Amino acid sequence: MTWDIAEGLVCLSFDPLFTIAIASMLFITGVWLRKKIALLRRFCVPSGVVGGLGMAFFALALYRSSGMMISFDHSLQIPMVAIFFTRVGMTGSFRLLTRGGKVLFTYLLFCWGLVLFQNVLGVTVAKLFGIHPVLGVMAGAVSLEGGHNLAVIFGSLAESLGVAGASVVAIASATFGLMAGGTLGAPLAEWLIRSRGLEIATSYDMLYRGYHDLCENESGSIEIPDFVHTLGLILVIMALGRWGSERLQVRIAGIPGWENFTFPGYVGAMFLAVIFRNVNDAFKIVRIHPKSLDLISTVSVSLFLTVSMMSLRIWELYGLGLPLVIILAAQTLAVIGVAVMLLFPLLGGDYDAAIICSGFVGHGLGAPSSAVSMMRAACDQYNVVSYKAFLIVPLCSAVLIDLLALPCIIWFVNYFAH
């Protein structure tokens, strides 16, 4: 912990150990607040966001009252985010695709199309208001499809490329998305069911019910050998993925016009993890321990998210209020319009389609957790579970969408940052 004076401002800086220690305490505080405040649970706001934003607003009050700034060390964030992306890749089992059929591919195409549309819409509105186009990307697929995790990841990437305020815009948009996606999905499904006079019936085909047989759920506690085995596997994939990303970036940088292209190592780790998972599914090279994988990923992303939240400089959001509101309002109307006018009829216009549309709004504006909560709320309303919806939406929104979303976002950020 050190004190510095820069440009007339007093800056209190914390080293990596202090940063992680503070983040841990803030995360625990966030867990406690979520237990006490039902609204936070209703909107699926992560504990790291709750605790981290508390510190961010404290830093804002300190800055406004005394001109003092608080600075945290981010050196541990890269390995944390690499673990998260590797975890995403390890869930990308292509054999699950055979369970979804035509409906899954239709839904997935809409998810991929929404990523591109949200980025184009965000950039267009940002240019109309004369703000940096990358801020429009931050208020597009980065925060709405990606939620807080991608918001902090790509917000940091954009700021490293010189886009001031990118992290704050991304986090503000992700917070709005969680609220919108966590409130509009279920009412939309109910409106579709009532206005169309749909029969309250779903597909009970074992094709969908049997999905969970493929998830390799474990029972019992986590064993230390399994944990160390899983951690070692993740670290090897991370190291090789970063090495491959560096080689790829060097080659791409040699192409005229692509000199400043950035391909993060954690994205390379994700794609390598996808390849490994599917090769391993076919040849059973090693046993993957899902519970250990979840624990490692959850701890890493929770601390990463908390550090990112508490490091936000909220005052950088000043002057972006109206453009940001208009971008987010346009994104919300677009997602609902696509769900009602295009996706619903293409999926068959039945009860299952209505439930799937509620999930589409949930993750198209918020996150996969919002999609699941909206579908569950809609199904509970009629006491009929849509197995088809609970197979297709989580699989696409939490895993398969990233196969196109991440390269798309990286291209938009790189293209408009220079």
C-alpha positions as CSV (number, residue, x, y, z in Angstrom):
1,M,0.0,0.0,0.0
2,T,1.5,3.3,-1.1
3,W,0.6,7.0,-1.3
4,D,1.4,9.0,-4.4
5,I,0.6,12.5,-5.8
6,A,-0.1,12.7,-9.5
7,E,-1.5,15.8,-11.3
8,G,-2.4,17.4,-8.0
9,L,-4.4,14.3,-6.8
10,V,-3.6,12.1,-3.9
11,C,-3.6,8.4,-5.0
12,L,-3.8,5.5,-2.6
13,S,-2.5,2.4,-4.3
14,F,-2.9,-1.2,-3.2
15,D,-0.5,-4.1,-4.2
16,P,-1.8,-7.4,-5.5
17,L,-2.1,-9.0,-2.0
18,F,-4.0,-6.1,-0.6
19,T,-6.2,-6.0,-3.7
20,I,-7.2,-9.7,-3.4
21,A,-7.7,-9.4,0.4
22,I,-10.0,-6.4,0.0
23,A,-11.9,-8.1,-2.9
24,S,-12.4,-11.2,-0.7
25,M,-14.0,-9.1,2.0
26,L,-16.1,-7.3,-0.4
27,F,-17.3,-10.5,-2.0
28,I,-18.3,-11.9,1.4
29,T,-20.1,-8.6,2.1
30,G,-22.0,-9.0,-1.2
31,V,-23.0,-12.6,-0.3
32,W,-24.4,-11.3,3.0
33,L,-26.3,-8.4,1.3
34,R,-27.8,-10.8,-1.3
35,K,-29.2,-12.9,1.6
36,K,-30.7,-9.8,3.2
37,I,-32.1,-8.0,0.1
38,A,-34.6,-10.0,-2.0
39,L,-34.4,-7.6,-4.9
40,L,-30.7,-8.5,-5.5
41,R,-31.6,-12.2,-5.7
42,R,-34.6,-11.4,-7.9
43,F,-32.4,-9.8,-10.5
44,C,-29.6,-12.4,-10.2
45,V,-27.1,-9.7,-9.3
46,P,-23.7,-11.4,-8.6
47,S,-22.2,-11.0,-5.1
48,G,-19.1,-9.6,-6.6
49,V,-21.0,-6.8,-8.3
50,V,-22.8,-6.0,-5.1
51,G,-19.7,-5.8,-3.0
52,G,-17.5,-4.3,-5.7
53,L,-19.9,-1.5,-6.6
54,G,-20.1,-0.5,-2.9
55,M,-16.4,0.2,-3.0
56,A,-16.7,1.9,-6.4
57,F,-19.3,4.3,-5.0
58,F,-17.2,4.9,-1.9
59,A,-14.3,5.8,-4.2
60,L,-16.6,8.2,-6.1
61,A,-17.6,9.9,-2.9
62,L,-14.0,10.2,-1.8
63,Y,-13.0,11.6,-5.2
64,R,-15.8,14.2,-5.3
65,S,-15.2,15.3,-1.7
66,S,-11.4,15.4,-1.4
67,G,-10.0,14.7,-4.9
68,M,-8.4,11.5,-3.6
69,M,-8.2,8.5,-5.8
70,I,-8.0,4.8,-4.9
71,S,-6.1,2.5,-7.2
72,F,-6.0,-1.3,-7.2
73,D,-3.5,-3.7,-8.8
74,H,-4.9,-5.8,-11.7
75,S,-2.0,-8.1,-12.3
76,L,-3.9,-11.2,-11.1
77,Q,-6.9,-10.6,-13.3
78,I,-5.4,-12.1,-16.5
79,P,-5.0,-15.6,-15.1
80,M,-8.4,-15.4,-13.4
81,V,-10.2,-14.5,-16.6
82,A,-8.2,-17.2,-18.5
83,I,-9.6,-19.8,-16.1
84,F,-13.1,-18.5,-16.8
85,F,-12.7,-18.8,-20.6
86,T,-11.1,-22.2,-20.3
87,R,-14.1,-23.3,-18.2
88,V,-16.4,-22.1,-21.0
89,G,-14.5,-24.1,-23.6
90,M,-14.5,-27.2,-21.4
91,T,-18.3,-27.2,-21.5
92,G,-18.5,-27.0,-25.3
93,S,-19.4,-30.7,-26.0
94,F,-20.7,-30.9,-29.6
95,R,-22.4,-34.2,-28.9
96,L,-25.1,-32.2,-27.0
97,L,-26.0,-30.5,-30.4
98,T,-27.6,-33.8,-31.5
99,R,-30.2,-33.5,-28.8
100,G,-31.5,-30.1,-29.9
101,G,-32.3,-30.8,-33.6
102,K,-33.6,-28.1,-35.9
103,V,-35.0,-25.9,-33.1
104,L,-31.6,-25.7,-31.5
105,F,-29.8,-24.6,-34.7
106,T,-32.5,-22.1,-35.4
107,Y,-32.2,-20.6,-31.9
108,L,-28.4,-20.6,-32.1
109,L,-28.5,-18.7,-35.4
110,F,-30.7,-16.1,-33.8
111,C,-28.3,-15.8,-30.9
112,W,-25.3,-15.3,-33.2
113,G,-27.3,-12.9,-35.4
114,L,-28.2,-10.9,-32.2
115,V,-24.6,-10.5,-31.3
116,L,-23.8,-8.9,-34.7
117,F,-27.0,-6.8,-34.6
118,Q,-26.4,-5.4,-31.1
119,N,-22.9,-4.4,-31.9
120,V,-23.9,-2.7,-35.2
121,L,-26.8,-0.9,-33.4
122,G,-24.6,0.3,-30.6
123,V,-21.9,1.6,-32.9
124,T,-24.5,3.4,-35.1
125,V,-26.2,5.2,-32.2
126,A,-22.8,6.1,-30.6
127,K,-21.7,7.7,-33.9
128,L,-24.9,9.6,-34.2
129,F,-24.2,11.2,-30.7
130,G,-20.6,11.8,-31.4
131,I,-19.2,9.4,-28.8
132,H,-16.5,6.8,-29.3
133,P,-18.0,3.9,-31.3
134,V,-16.4,1.3,-29.0
135,L,-18.6,2.6,-26.2
136,G,-21.5,1.5,-28.4
137,V,-20.0,-2.0,-28.6
138,M,-19.7,-1.9,-24.8
139,A,-23.4,-1.2,-24.6
140,G,-24.1,-4.0,-27.2
141,A,-23.3,-7.7,-27.1
142,V,-20.4,-7.2,-24.7
143,S,-22.7,-6.3,-21.8
144,L,-26.1,-7.5,-22.9
145,E,-25.3,-11.0,-24.2
146,G,-22.1,-11.3,-22.1
147,G,-23.3,-9.9,-18.8
148,H,-20.9,-8.5,-16.2
149,N,-18.2,-11.1,-16.9
150,L,-17.6,-10.0,-20.5
151,A,-18.3,-6.4,-19.6
152,V,-15.4,-6.2,-17.2
153,I,-13.1,-8.3,-19.5
154,F,-13.7,-6.3,-22.7
155,G,-14.1,-3.0,-20.9
156,S,-10.5,-3.5,-19.7
157,L,-9.4,-4.5,-23.1
158,A,-11.0,-1.4,-24.7
159,E,-9.4,0.9,-22.1
160,S,-6.0,-0.6,-22.8
161,L,-6.6,0.5,-26.4
162,G,-7.3,4.0,-25.3
163,V,-11.1,4.1,-25.0
164,A,-11.7,6.1,-21.8
165,G,-14.7,5.1,-19.7
166,A,-15.3,1.8,-21.5
167,S,-15.4,-0.3,-18.3
168,V,-17.9,2.0,-16.7
169,V,-20.2,2.0,-19.7
170,A,-20.0,-1.8,-20.0
171,I,-20.8,-2.4,-16.3
172,A,-23.6,0.2,-16.3
173,S,-25.1,-1.5,-19.4
174,A,-24.7,-5.0,-17.9
175,T,-26.5,-3.9,-14.8
176,F,-29.3,-2.5,-16.8
177,G,-29.4,-5.7,-18.9
178,L,-29.8,-7.8,-15.8
179,M,-32.7,-5.8,-14.6
180,A,-34.4,-5.7,-18.0
181,G,-33.7,-9.3,-18.9
182,G,-34.7,-10.4,-15.4
183,T,-38.1,-8.7,-15.6
184,L,-39.3,-8.7,-19.2
185,G,-38.9,-12.4,-20.2
186,A,-41.6,-14.1,-18.2
187,P,-44.2,-11.4,-18.9
188,L,-43.5,-11.7,-22.6
189,A,-44.1,-15.4,-22.5
190,E,-47.3,-15.0,-20.6
191,W,-48.5,-12.3,-23.1
192,L,-47.7,-14.6,-26.0
193,I,-49.5,-17.6,-24.5
194,R,-52.6,-15.5,-23.6
195,S,-52.8,-13.4,-26.7
196,R,-52.3,-16.3,-29.1
197,G,-54.6,-18.6,-27.1
198,L,-51.8,-21.3,-26.9
199,E,-52.4,-24.8,-25.6
200,I,-50.6,-25.3,-22.4
201,A,-48.7,-28.4,-23.5
202,T,-45.0,-29.2,-24.0
203,S,-42.9,-31.9,-25.7
204,Y,-42.3,-34.7,-23.2
205,D,-40.0,-36.5,-25.7
206,M,-37.2,-38.3,-23.9
207,L,-35.0,-36.6,-26.5
208,Y,-35.1,-33.5,-24.2
209,R,-35.5,-35.2,-20.9
210,G,-32.4,-37.3,-21.4
211,Y,-30.3,-34.2,-21.9
212,H,-29.1,-34.2,-18.3
213,D,-27.7,-37.7,-18.7
214,L,-24.9,-36.1,-20.8
215,C,-23.9,-33.6,-18.2
216,E,-21.7,-36.0,-16.2
217,N,-23.0,-34.7,-12.8
218,E,-21.0,-35.9,-9.9
219,S,-22.2,-36.8,-6.4
220,G,-20.3,-36.4,-3.1
221,S,-17.6,-34.1,-2.1
222,I,-14.6,-32.8,-4.1
223,E,-11.5,-35.0,-3.6
224,I,-8.1,-33.3,-3.4
225,P,-6.5,-35.5,-6.2
226,D,-9.5,-34.6,-8.5
227,F,-9.1,-30.9,-7.7
228,V,-5.4,-30.9,-8.4
229,H,-5.8,-33.0,-11.5
230,T,-8.4,-30.5,-12.8
231,L,-6.4,-27.4,-11.9
232,G,-3.3,-28.9,-13.7
233,L,-5.4,-29.6,-16.8
234,I,-6.7,-26.0,-16.9
235,L,-3.3,-24.5,-16.4
236,V,-1.8,-26.6,-19.3
237,I,-4.6,-25.5,-21.6
238,M,-4.2,-21.9,-20.5
239,A,-0.5,-22.0,-21.2
240,L,-0.8,-23.6,-24.6
241,G,-3.7,-21.4,-25.5
242,R,-1.8,-18.2,-24.7
243,W,1.2,-19.5,-26.7
244,G,-1.0,-20.2,-29.7
245,S,-2.7,-16.8,-29.4
246,E,0.7,-15.0,-29.4
247,R,1.8,-16.9,-32.5
248,L,-1.5,-16.1,-34.2
249,Q,-1.4,-12.5,-33.3
250,V,2.1,-12.1,-34.7
251,R,1.0,-13.6,-38.0
252,I,-2.1,-11.4,-38.2
253,A,-0.1,-8.3,-37.3
254,G,1.9,-8.9,-40.5
255,I,-1.2,-8.3,-42.6
256,P,-1.5,-4.7,-43.9
257,G,-4.1,-2.9,-41.9
258,W,-4.1,-5.4,-39.1
259,E,-1.0,-4.2,-37.3
260,N,-2.9,-3.3,-34.1
261,F,-5.0,-6.4,-34.0
262,T,-5.3,-8.0,-30.5
263,F,-6.1,-11.6,-29.9
264,P,-6.1,-12.2,-26.1
265,G,-4.5,-15.4,-24.8
266,Y,-7.6,-16.3,-22.8
267,V,-9.6,-16.6,-26.0
268,G,-7.1,-19.0,-27.5
269,A,-7.4,-21.0,-24.3
270,M,-11.1,-21.2,-24.7
271,F,-10.9,-22.5,-28.3
272,L,-8.2,-25.0,-27.3
273,A,-10.5,-26.2,-24.4
274,V,-13.3,-26.7,-26.9
275,I,-11.1,-28.9,-29.1
276,F,-9.8,-30.8,-26.1
277,R,-13.3,-31.4,-24.7
278,N,-14.6,-32.9,-27.9
279,V,-11.5,-35.0,-28.6
280,N,-11.7,-36.3,-25.0
281,D,-15.4,-37.1,-25.5
282,A,-14.4,-39.3,-28.4
283,F,-11.3,-41.0,-27.0
284,K,-11.8,-40.8,-23.2
285,I,-8.2,-39.6,-22.7
286,V,-8.8,-38.2,-19.2
287,R,-11.7,-37.9,-16.8
288,I,-13.1,-34.4,-16.4
289,H,-14.4,-33.6,-12.9
290,P,-17.2,-31.1,-13.3
291,K,-17.5,-30.2,-9.6
292,S,-13.8,-29.3,-9.4
293,L,-14.0,-27.4,-12.6
294,D,-17.0,-25.4,-11.4
295,L,-15.3,-24.6,-8.0
296,I,-12.1,-23.4,-9.7
297,S,-14.0,-21.3,-12.2
298,T,-16.4,-19.9,-9.6
299,V,-13.7,-18.8,-7.2
300,S,-11.6,-17.2,-10.1
301,V,-14.5,-15.3,-11.7
302,S,-15.9,-14.2,-8.4
303,L,-12.6,-12.5,-7.4
304,F,-12.1,-11.2,-10.9
305,L,-15.5,-9.7,-11.0
306,T,-15.2,-8.1,-7.5
307,V,-11.8,-6.5,-8.4
308,S,-13.2,-5.1,-11.6
309,M,-16.2,-3.7,-9.9
310,M,-14.3,-2.0,-7.1
311,S,-11.8,-0.5,-9.6
312,L,-14.5,1.4,-11.6
313,R,-14.1,5.1,-12.0
314,I,-17.8,6.0,-12.0
315,W,-17.1,9.7,-12.6
316,E,-15.9,8.8,-16.2
317,L,-19.6,8.1,-17.0
318,Y,-20.5,11.8,-16.8
319,G,-21.6,13.1,-20.2
320,L,-22.6,9.7,-21.5
321,G,-26.1,9.6,-19.9
322,L,-28.4,10.4,-22.7
323,P,-26.6,8.5,-25.5
324,L,-26.3,5.4,-23.2
325,V,-30.0,5.5,-22.3
326,I,-31.0,5.7,-26.0
327,I,-28.7,2.9,-27.0
328,L,-30.0,0.6,-24.2
329,A,-33.7,1.5,-25.0
330,A,-33.1,0.7,-28.7
331,Q,-31.4,-2.6,-27.8
332,T,-34.4,-3.6,-25.5
333,L,-37.0,-2.9,-28.1
334,A,-35.0,-4.7,-30.8
335,V,-34.7,-7.9,-28.7
336,I,-38.4,-8.0,-27.8
337,G,-39.3,-7.3,-31.4
338,V,-37.1,-10.1,-32.8
339,A,-38.5,-12.5,-30.2
340,V,-42.1,-11.7,-31.0
341,M,-42.1,-11.2,-34.7
342,L,-39.4,-13.6,-35.9
343,L,-38.2,-16.2,-33.4
344,F,-41.6,-17.2,-32.0
345,P,-43.3,-18.1,-35.3
346,L,-40.1,-19.8,-36.6
347,L,-40.0,-22.0,-33.5
348,G,-43.5,-23.2,-34.1
349,G,-45.6,-20.6,-32.3
350,D,-46.5,-23.0,-29.5
351,Y,-46.0,-23.2,-25.7
352,D,-42.4,-24.3,-26.0
353,A,-41.7,-21.5,-28.4
354,A,-43.2,-18.9,-26.0
355,I,-41.0,-20.2,-23.1
356,I,-37.9,-20.2,-25.3
357,C,-38.7,-16.6,-26.3
358,S,-38.8,-15.6,-22.6
359,G,-35.3,-17.1,-22.3
360,F,-34.1,-15.3,-25.4
361,V,-35.1,-12.0,-23.9
362,G,-33.5,-13.0,-20.6
363,H,-30.1,-13.7,-22.0
364,G,-30.3,-11.3,-25.0
365,L,-30.5,-8.4,-22.5
366,G,-29.0,-9.9,-19.3
367,A,-27.3,-13.2,-18.9
368,P,-27.9,-17.0,-19.0
369,S,-29.0,-16.9,-15.4
370,S,-31.7,-14.3,-16.3
371,A,-32.8,-16.6,-19.1
372,V,-33.2,-19.6,-16.8
373,S,-35.0,-17.6,-14.1
374,M,-37.4,-16.1,-16.6
375,M,-38.2,-19.5,-18.2
376,R,-38.7,-21.0,-14.7
377,A,-41.0,-18.2,-13.7
378,A,-43.1,-18.6,-16.9
379,C,-43.3,-22.4,-16.5
380,D,-44.3,-22.1,-12.9
381,Q,-47.1,-19.8,-13.9
382,Y,-48.7,-22.7,-15.8
383,N,-47.2,-25.6,-13.9
384,V,-45.8,-27.2,-17.1
385,V,-42.1,-27.5,-17.6
386,S,-40.7,-27.0,-21.2
387,Y,-37.9,-29.6,-21.4
388,K,-37.1,-28.3,-24.9
389,A,-36.5,-24.8,-23.6
390,F,-34.3,-25.9,-20.7
391,L,-32.1,-27.9,-23.1
392,I,-31.8,-25.3,-25.9
393,V,-31.6,-21.9,-24.1
394,P,-28.9,-22.7,-21.5
395,L,-26.8,-24.7,-24.0
396,C,-26.8,-21.9,-26.6
397,S,-26.6,-18.9,-24.3
398,A,-24.0,-20.2,-21.9
399,V,-21.7,-22.1,-24.2
400,L,-22.3,-22.2,-28.0
401,I,-23.0,-18.4,-28.4
402,D,-19.4,-17.6,-27.3
403,L,-17.9,-19.5,-30.3
404,L,-19.0,-16.6,-32.5
405,A,-19.7,-13.8,-30.0
406,L,-16.1,-13.5,-28.7
407,P,-14.4,-13.3,-32.1
408,C,-17.1,-10.9,-33.3
409,I,-16.6,-8.6,-30.2
410,I,-12.8,-8.7,-30.6
411,W,-13.1,-7.7,-34.2
412,F,-15.5,-4.8,-33.4
413,V,-13.3,-3.5,-30.6
414,N,-10.1,-3.7,-32.6
415,Y,-11.6,-2.2,-35.7
416,F,-13.2,0.8,-34.1
417,A,-10.6,1.4,-31.4
418,H,-8.1,2.7,-34.0
